[in-house]
Amino acid sequence: MKTVLITGATDGIGLETVKMLGKERHNVILDGRSNSKLENIKGALEAQFQGSSFDTV
């Protein structure tokens, strides 16, 4: 299991990359401009991809 930092994780290619890594059960650190979007996405990802770890910066 790798730990990966994704910038621009709230939409577009960044979000799709996060989902792909979540399916592969990696530890993912999310970065983006909107903290509220990051927290909402983090909660949704944790529910969808159990076994992966998601954090925000």
N, C-alpha and C positions, 0 to 999 in steps of 0.2 A: 504494500500500500504506500503510495507516494503522497506527499504534501505539496499542493499546488496553489499558487496565488493567481487569481484571475482579476484583471482590472476591467472596468466596464461591465460588471457582472449583472447589472439590473435589466438589460434588454439586449436584443440583437444577437450577434455572434458570441459575445461574452456570456450571456445567459445560456445559450445552446451548448457552449463548451462546458459550463458548470454542470448542466444536466447530463452530458455525456460522461463526465468524470464521476458524477454521482452514481450512475449506473455501474461504473467499474469499481465502486467502493473506495474512492480515494478521499483523503482529507483535503478539503477545499477551503481556501481563504478568499472571501468575496471582498472586492473593493469597488467603490463607485461614488458618485457625487451626492446621492441622496441617501442619508442614513435610514429614513423611514422606508424607502423602497427596499434597501438591503435587508432590513429586519423582517419585512413581510415576505420577501423571497426566501430568506433563510428558513423561516417557519414552514413555508410550503415545501421546500426541498427536504427538510428533515422528516416531514410526514411522508413524502413520496419515496425517498431513498434511505430507508433504514439500513444501518450498517456503514453509512458514510458519515463523515464529520464535516460540518459547515461552521465557519466562524466569519466574522466581519472585522474590517479595520476602518 
